[in-house]
């Protein structure tokens, strides 16, 4: 007779087990955060009778405020997807909107609904650039592209074309009325000005000058002087011009650094001027002298100005929204509640504090300390923040860029107080497009600039490095063949730089071009630093060998991948220009859409507020979105069974050890002949299953599969076997989990023996410092009942060696015993100092039997 040597394992811990089971749910959608608030506002009009304010917002359309700008709501019913270029309100409160391609719309119910009113307007004149109401008779005048000039005398029901005497493709883009004389003035984009003294029936040219010939804005001062904002033909020179004789002659009174976009007069006869990059100016002497008034503005690109009946000023700004001054321009405050239409070019999170910084297009930086529930403007007025990063010490860096026809400019700013304040730390006056932080805290900054190389202007890029948190910088790459839009650093210090002409790699200070792909983002996979991902103009490329070879893993023609980031918990994300966010769970080999709830598919930036399973997405026109990934229960893992063998005809309990077990899990054994009677999920790592093995069950190894209620399963291949019925075995039987400081019993069970008369063996156990055989040994190492009560029983305990030696035999004159049963019991106790989770292993050696 042979006895098989087996072992058992159990974990010490609290007897009460608990878990929180998460219901399987759909991937939670993206949610738009409460900002950053702002927008590009191109037009504002105020109904001075009821105080309602109407604003044209890029990416949204028409918005209305009924509380003096404190909040804004959409009012697009009937407008559709049109671009409104001008607004005017008549004395009856009717609103007229001129659009870029659909002519004129009218609302007679305070913006609740809109209808087209284009009767009489030629189809090639539906690009309406300017509108004005002549207060004395209610006539409405409309200026369009292609020399279209129209008048309506019946509230827009029909329009009459007016002769201008001009030829060509000139656009009429500005109006002003001298309400004292009734004279109407019109400005064009090609030098010519016009005036009419007979309600537009005839017009006389009032050209400004041969230099300033693009008339963008007009106004009539209290003394009757005409004021014009005009540019040169190539927009390199800008001016405010003044005429004292109805436009016959003009005098230059101010040469601002940017174009004049709008004029408005208050009840004190002050003239206010908005400029495209220099903010707001005011003149108190009919336009002869001008003073800037910009305190509180977040950017100086002013598209439009308006006044209410109380002379409160409203400024519509490029990128940064709407601003109001109730102090006659002495100070301004943002009025952007409801305007979440910012362009977020960059994002970065401080992983220690949870503060996230958002860099906007020409609106500076915004700060959130509560996962986007609130955003606070944090400075850098007017800056286009192309890049952000966080350093190990919590500092933030921001890279800005200003791009002109023949030059680029920019700065690096640093915040040492979690984004509250910023200081300039610029190494050179380039445009800064990218940052990366190396394994030793070194910082790399990618730039872009123009250089004239006869006979053309060419694009180049440099890379700077700082080893002191941005205080000083050293140029480490010069004159790469285009702007450096992406930088990444591998753990071994290799630096990868992506330009519009390809990707470079540096090792030891030498730069080598790896490919020619038009690249906007670069990432190194932290868990496998040889895997490099680049986002290009045509898709996502992957290199498995540090950049030596490349494969297109996601083809997206004409679709820039602007950002690549990874979750610490696993997963890579890509922000794209037209397809939103993509996710990869296999280091970039395959990608799936990740856009539920995302309402703007042009994603320019991504950031991970570590260590949470969250991701921010900065969009091109809808601010920042947040996605919180719910914890998904992982699949079960089956590691071990005890016992791992059963015999035909046997019914027994089997302990399954593994991970990720969930209440309600089922257990299945491969092959025929095994019936599972019950399953008890003791904890996430232990299952007890009662099973029966049929008398005719085939012998051999069996796979064991645990399936959780969510359908996920795990299989332990060959962990259980059906042994031949003639095979005898000896095994310990013990509960799989014990309480710290408690007593427990190990039963020594003999299985499938025939005519057994006696046996001897050593029961070994591990972790002797945490478990003792209970004394007195004579009363706690005792015979079982399988061989009966009339036996000779010998025991010896060696606690230092972790061994209990036992011999047991029936007395002379008795026969042998056949079957299975307990032949000995040993009582143990775990010590109070036993760490939870300690595992004790029991095994047998020196087994012998006689029959």
Steps between C-alpha positions, in 0.01 A plus 500: 500500500626849402419825684524820292677792666287815486508848644257773601525875535287755681516872583475640852268798539170624637218248478255762372560582135330783305519666161324776306383366166472752218215450258607472141424834331549665169809714459409831667471787255709809474360797688570861408658673797391841619748673278742639445251775425566722204440521128573700190223760489472676167185707546295656782179703480293643787129570509512813711128488569499172692874449556519171313847437357569286195841353425633296210728227636731289283406134523161575655312766305260752646489542877288728715535649847206648687700588813752753372749234394500293819389186311446391142272254319487382138238652270557332164150384410468557125856616445642153442868459437577847370774749580359832618725792406295801609206591723270798535185570705235752393284720720230234519739240639518294183843346447672461163793262447719509190663167416796388292300304243127498580420869488299666775293348782248686716362432847188677623482311834823599672706227335270206578461427128654619175382515138680591178407833346688510169237622258677720246856401601694337215640156569856623447438763769404262783834557674379786718785690663329803662157617620376830640166660587438866427311610808313787342297283263577140594664422170738205515816495288695185415850477354620179338793357313523560122383863537157416628323794665133465600227690683177387659225745587255235623682334790689256281200357314667600174825658392589749231845497336675836508753634245851555630682619192782260585623203299680179584460257788512755780326403825303758695586424861429805721225761547446815706218757513516865588167520676506879498539540125369164386821428309584130461860381467621166366850346506645238267798269500663670198570864586163634406266668741148605412248751632136568425280792602179364344440172683729309266345595167834646389851463635819707487850359541692605812828316460718493810855493360726304272658334804211423736247359259336212688226670705399265782302732731322836484343739752369857511615711793281743689646793305418329169852382429527161331741251659630201303704197599703397195790277398746504216443253218739243654383579856850598611385853589196591706341831575218697652413775253284809558312718254338832581333540159291185449787296368645742246831508686649280769756549779696226674432529876628162628712218361422200723700180473193304389190554291203702626197274495217703652383842619222588744390833656364534852258758636792720604613516137811298569610282208615149587715300261567129505816366336605156381802478729544819700184491707263792551561874449283797595489855368332780691569769237312371196778273385799732512678319786476144627577320830516121555261347757591133546513425872340159552492385139645148450595564141526804283333366188170689512252418223204718601381757754148582618324720758180457696267777615713552814818542295634166620761393247511150354800369309499184292850355492684252285536176702431638847129581484292798611612773738297772668600831647263686729771756582532675165788276399705541818476123554352198327357172624437177312133420439532147366254293702362256244771567242698175500645531153873537560766338284717295736836433335680349799434337837713390796420367848694515824478138611559583864238774544252417223526850354454509123609786275337562162679705236271678256534651157574870563321498836782408738479226764219374721526306825275236658553334838180291493508292183349773286202587720644851513760672284673824593687713252865493614676751278706542180248735333476456126748211496454200275620223731617218274669281763475424871684260727537421870831441676570258784507787751154616393612791284311565177654618174304669220626551146340771287511582130414800284516424129517772239555495126878524519589440864410307812520613860440333832599449859532240773328584827540319831267474797644397836171536691276243332402722211390808694772731366741476207848639424685510168801264469550517124832390346429656158220681321377199304155346494477213754291201394598205721650386830631170638651407836781243516570227758732725701270802495661666199256700285495521121321776310427484126480825302422632155621803308540646151825580324554662162709275277519651156267504321239396760405496865546156656379330818747373761489365853731493801493297820606644835581314821485614861644310795390748767120505473499750216714772656756479218503325164755359257437441131557128428363483145529772236328554168294184480311506175169628640314603813527254790140413588576199720776389737527180708777350715559128557611368841850444364526869403439471127311805374247489216390816319212520252495769230287563194779343296556189712623351827848535649676299770788612717739278688818644643428844354480392135172534311392256230192524281289182527212561259340772282151507654322829578490461879300688764547278808748245636474251787720231657320205662623496865457125542692429178734792421589355161144562381465849352173649375465806279186685397521635146287672238395160367466279804691334783833323441665253738861394537576185705877551495572853616436664165697276266188375323143631477153364426181697434263360765211743449446662161323837519561705182493877552433457870768628737567314823577792730560322829613161635485415873488188716317399815719383788254210535547408135358622172618753242281784372521709185332836440421555132379783280182344362441166675517604865680271745637156423609240757748215480529223759794324334779762489372653179451196277124547468273799564131545574275806514455650846249779441171437679376840618773697323329777300808638327715257304793740455704403807819702528633387838473226763614473861483239776427625856702214659444271681128489423357324198402830341591686187453861391448589134549854374290572192517755223200712598314323782741533790609199706329166545558245777466123476500293820566134431309278739695211643422197287513171689792298359459143382543223757830315525512135613833414663466184714263229625507305828469210475612482144401136453180299545401140427205346323201463731625773738304809623716772656561870563771668291656837585582723202759773548542794260402864458206715387226259608155661527188389688286294267793350312459153348755218472535247222738205442596387154421148386226262610416349833535793744185660641521829692250484785557843657726805475580731791697818432683546829691809388651655190785248524325184631216283371378173653332259261331171588521248220428138421712279278304235313607136543572483129670840474800493264829547674740778413556875532207745494484872433318709762309811387355770728247734336391824671145640463626761249595219261875528549671169566837357591628146449764303688619243245558152641476605864270212597513130416298185539728225631443126451273349760772259622736779592521570870582839644568676824411864536450772758152650530483854634287808446651736241484809722564534874469776753808658657557372856253211464520121524440271205523129420675319218340165422730241342276317254578173329327443164416186302695252712438126509553282807703768680635378836734789593700796373782738595589842362643848570262798472712807413390863529661833412520844669567343838550843660128572455339163579534250789367151575280543806642361822474260666584313183357174631154650508520685173668250268247221505383206287208530261212257482578329168710217655269473799547561872720200585830623350861556597575875445847665519572873442797735523493879445810694387373862485842640413510283191129538426436126507247269667597130477212251541471122504168317533406131472212277591567246777571138430204289412320774307472505123577780259264786404395593143377845374577855603505686830692697763783314671640787712419854617748774592391822671690822423477863607601814310686761702360848563798645315420318177475747206176484306550313176771266632493165323570167677583197287440142620669201339583134571821300486625160617159344437470127544208261546441134579213266439 
